[in-house]
Amino acid sequence: MYHHGMSAPSTTASPDAPSQATRDDLHWLAMRLFRGLGAIELAALQQHSLSLSGYDVLTEIKDEPAGSQLLLCRQLGLDKSKMVNILDQLQDNGFISRVADPNDRRARIIKITPAGRRLHRKVAAELAEIERTLLSELGAKRAGVLRQGLSDLVNGALERLREGRLQPDC
């Protein structure tokens, strides 16, 4: 018996050949999309000396500074030690500044610099173009349905599954 979404493997394929099995289960499809899109986006970001996490930091602080590194860690779900390295790199490249919080000398407020703001706009446009190219396969209506469906799953059903509540919100 094969897992839902997976056809029986071909019996004529050599052991060294890639699997010809067709899978359509959500996990496999989502991971293929995540890994493939992530690799393409990472290559685009690296052309600007930026990591995926560095881009996430700039996105998080582009409209409002982060009150502290710890708060930024929580908002982005990143480890504190990883965050220090990301912020060091962003600051070394002139994309952020860390200034003392006047209300707490131990805390640092993280602000995007004008150079960081310019970089963020440029990279956001490049990433949007990558998305447009990818989604063009679907057409505007299906792309909108996909985006809304993914948003609904991530922000609704997935959260309820994590909390052990499988019933829909009422």
Summary of the structure (lengths in Angstrom):
residues: 170
radius of gyration: 20.9
end to end distance: 36.9
largest distance: 70.5
contacts: 407
relative contact order: 0.09
helix: 58%
strand: 11%
